[in-house]
Amino acid sequence: MTKPNKNETTSQYILRMLENGETRDNIRKELLHQGHGHAFVMEILEETVKLHQSAKRVKGLSFILVGGIICFASFLLTITEVFSGDQYGFVLFGLTSVGVLIAFWGCTKIF
């Protein structure tokens, strides 16, 4: 377990531990060991986890949006037949695949 820095608030400490892969139970035990009250620990941990999940959700939605824009651009380029020959296949299959992969990556950030 890492110790909180002097200039770090409790919520910043919890966020840092969550980003380092610590479980909620370990964080709760560490905060109780530091002398915080049980009600305070439960409330601050719950709110900080919500904040952490919200940040991940925003990143995920951003990836989904970018993936959708890439897919839409691929669709427009395909139906307008801007490219021909080998480039047509790249636009049709390559950009669409990249867009879908980015959107799915965003879904993993959300869920």
C-alpha positions in Angstrom: 0.0 0.0 0.0 1.1 3.5 -0.8 0.9 6.3 1.8 -0.9 9.5 1.0 1.3 12.5 0.1 1.3 15.6 2.4 -0.5 17.8 -0.1 -3.0 15.1 -1.2 -6.6 15.0 -0.2 -8.3 11.7 0.8 -10.2 11.6 -2.5 -7.1 12.2 -4.5 -5.4 9.4 -2.6 -8.3 7.1 -3.3 -8.3 8.0 -7.0 -4.5 7.3 -7.2 -5.0 3.9 -5.5 -7.8 3.0 -7.9 -5.7 3.9 -10.9 -2.9 1.7 -9.5 -5.4 -1.2 -9.4 -6.2 -1.5 -5.8 -9.6 -3.0 -4.8 -12.2 -1.0 -2.9 -11.8 -3.4 0.1 -8.1 -2.8 0.3 -8.6 1.0 0.1 -11.3 0.8 2.8 -9.0 -1.2 5.1 -6.1 1.2 4.5 -8.3 4.3 5.3 -9.6 2.7 8.4 -6.1 1.8 9.4 -5.1 5.5 9.0 -7.7 6.4 11.6 -10.6 7.7 9.5 -14.1 7.0 10.8 -16.1 4.1 9.2 -19.0 6.3 8.0 -16.6 8.8 6.5 -14.6 6.0 4.7 -17.7 4.4 3.3 -19.1 7.8 2.0 -15.9 9.2 0.6 -15.0 5.8 -1.1 -18.4 5.6 -2.7 -18.3 9.1 -4.1 -14.7 8.8 -5.3 -15.5 5.5 -7.1 -18.4 7.3 -8.8 -16.1 10.1 -9.9 -13.5 7.5 -11.2 -16.2 5.7 -13.1 -17.5 8.9 -14.5 -14.1 9.8 -15.9 -13.8 6.4 -17.5 -17.3 6.8 -19.0 -16.4 10.1 -20.6 -13.3 8.6 -22.2 -15.3 5.7 -23.4 -18.0 7.9 -25.0 -15.3 9.9 -26.7 -13.8 6.8 -28.2 -17.3 5.7 -29.4 -17.9 9.1 -30.9 -14.5 9.1 -32.8 -15.2 5.5 -34.0 -18.6 6.6 -35.3 -17.2 9.6 -37.1 -14.6 7.4 -38.8 -17.3 4.9 -39.8 -19.5 7.7 -41.2 -16.5 9.2 -43.1 -15.8 5.7 -44.6 -19.5 5.4 -45.6 -19.5 8.8 -47.3 -16.2 8.1 -49.1 -17.5 4.8 -50.2 -20.9 5.9 -51.6 -19.4 8.9 -53.3 -16.8 6.7 -55.0 -14.1 9.3 -54.4 -11.4 6.6 -54.5 -11.1 3.8 -57.0 -9.0 0.6 -57.3 -6.9 -0.4 -54.3 -7.8 2.7 -52.4 -11.5 1.8 -52.6 -10.9 -1.4 -50.7 -8.9 0.4 -48.0 -11.6 3.0 -47.5 -14.4 0.4 -47.5 -12.8 -2.2 -45.3 -9.9 -0.5 -43.6 -11.5 2.7 -42.3 -14.7 0.9 -41.3 -12.7 -1.7 -39.4 -10.7 1.0 -37.6 -13.8 2.9 -36.7 -15.6 -0.2 -35.4 -12.5 -1.2 -33.3 -12.2 2.3 -31.8 -15.9 2.2 -30.9 -15.6 -1.2 -29.3 -12.6 0.1 -27.4 -14.8 2.8 -26.1 -17.4 0.3 -25.0 -14.7 -1.5 -22.9 -14.0 1.8 -21.2 -17.6 2.2 -20.3 -18.4 -1.3 -19.2 
